[in-house]
Amino acid sequence: MTSPQGALKRRWFRRGAALVWERGVGEGVVFDPVSGETHFLSDLPSLILSVIDEQPSTLGELVERFAGPVDLDPTAQSQIVSALLFLEGAELVESQAV
């Protein structure tokens, strides 16, 4: 699993079959046909996963896709990294060094 510091220098992506969103993309309940599991996600992980499901992204690219060109404060960056690590731990995304 990726460390919080290492998460900043990684590209996040999803392999395998497309996710099946229960209420609509990014709405929180998602079925992963690869694992056969249903996941109940809060808002931030749902948003991040919907972006990664469309296109592999670095942390900076993720932020720009859902918030535009902004500078993150350390707290917001930490929240996004935590969500990425949660998604990786749930085996919904993978990462590789960039």
C-alpha positions as CSV (number, residue, x, y, z in Angstrom):
1,M,0.0,0.0,0.0
2,T,1.1,3.5,-0.8
3,S,2.3,5.8,2.0
4,P,0.7,9.3,2.4
5,Q,3.9,11.0,1.3
6,G,4.3,8.6,-1.7
7,A,0.7,9.3,-2.8
8,L,1.8,12.7,-4.1
9,K,4.1,11.2,-6.7
10,R,1.8,8.5,-8.1
11,R,-0.7,8.1,-10.9
12,W,-4.0,6.6,-9.8
13,F,-6.0,4.4,-12.1
14,R,-8.6,1.6,-12.3
15,R,-8.2,-1.7,-14.1
16,G,-10.9,-4.2,-15.2
17,A,-14.5,-3.9,-15.8
18,A,-16.3,-0.6,-15.4
19,L,-17.9,0.1,-12.1
20,V,-21.7,0.1,-11.8
21,W,-23.0,3.1,-9.9
22,E,-26.3,2.5,-8.1
23,R,-27.7,6.1,-8.3
24,G,-25.5,7.7,-10.8
25,V,-21.8,8.2,-11.3
26,G,-20.2,9.6,-8.1
27,E,-23.4,9.1,-6.0
28,G,-21.8,6.8,-3.3
29,V,-23.1,3.3,-3.9
30,V,-20.9,1.4,-6.4
31,F,-20.6,-2.2,-7.4
32,D,-17.2,-3.5,-8.5
33,P,-17.7,-6.4,-10.9
34,V,-14.0,-7.4,-10.5
35,S,-14.4,-8.2,-6.8
36,G,-18.1,-8.8,-6.7
37,E,-18.4,-6.3,-3.8
38,T,-20.7,-3.3,-3.3
39,H,-19.1,-0.3,-1.7
40,F,-20.9,2.5,0.1
41,L,-18.7,5.6,-0.3
42,S,-18.9,9.1,1.2
43,D,-18.8,12.1,-1.1
44,L,-15.1,12.7,-1.5
45,P,-14.1,9.1,-2.3
46,S,-17.1,8.9,-4.7
47,L,-16.0,12.0,-6.5
48,I,-12.4,10.9,-6.7
49,L,-13.4,7.4,-7.9
50,S,-15.6,8.8,-10.6
51,V,-12.8,10.9,-12.0
52,I,-10.2,8.1,-11.8
53,D,-12.7,5.7,-13.5
54,E,-12.8,8.0,-16.5
55,Q,-9.1,8.7,-16.8
56,P,-5.9,7.8,-14.8
57,S,-4.8,10.9,-12.8
58,T,-2.1,12.2,-10.5
59,L,-3.2,14.1,-7.4
60,G,-2.8,17.4,-9.2
61,E,-4.8,16.3,-12.2
62,L,-7.6,15.0,-10.0
63,V,-7.9,18.3,-8.2
64,E,-7.9,20.2,-11.4
65,R,-10.6,18.0,-12.9
66,F,-13.1,18.5,-10.1
67,A,-12.1,21.9,-8.7
68,G,-10.2,23.7,-11.4
69,P,-6.7,25.2,-11.1
70,V,-6.5,25.8,-7.3
71,D,-3.7,25.5,-4.7
72,L,-4.6,23.1,-2.0
73,D,-4.0,23.8,1.6
74,P,-2.3,21.0,3.6
75,T,-5.6,19.9,5.2
76,A,-7.4,19.6,1.9
77,Q,-4.5,17.7,0.3
78,S,-4.4,15.4,3.3
79,Q,-8.1,14.6,2.9
80,I,-7.7,13.8,-0.7
81,V,-4.7,11.6,-0.1
82,S,-6.6,9.8,2.7
83,A,-9.5,9.1,0.3
84,L,-7.1,7.8,-2.4
85,L,-5.4,5.5,0.2
86,F,-8.9,4.3,1.3
87,L,-9.8,3.5,-2.3
88,E,-6.6,1.7,-2.9
89,G,-7.1,-0.3,0.3
90,A,-10.6,-1.2,-0.9
91,E,-9.0,-2.4,-4.2
92,L,-11.0,0.1,-6.2
93,V,-8.0,1.9,-7.6
94,E,-4.3,1.2,-8.1
95,S,-1.3,3.4,-8.3
96,Q,2.1,3.6,-9.9
97,A,5.0,6.0,-9.5
98,V,5.2,8.8,-12.1
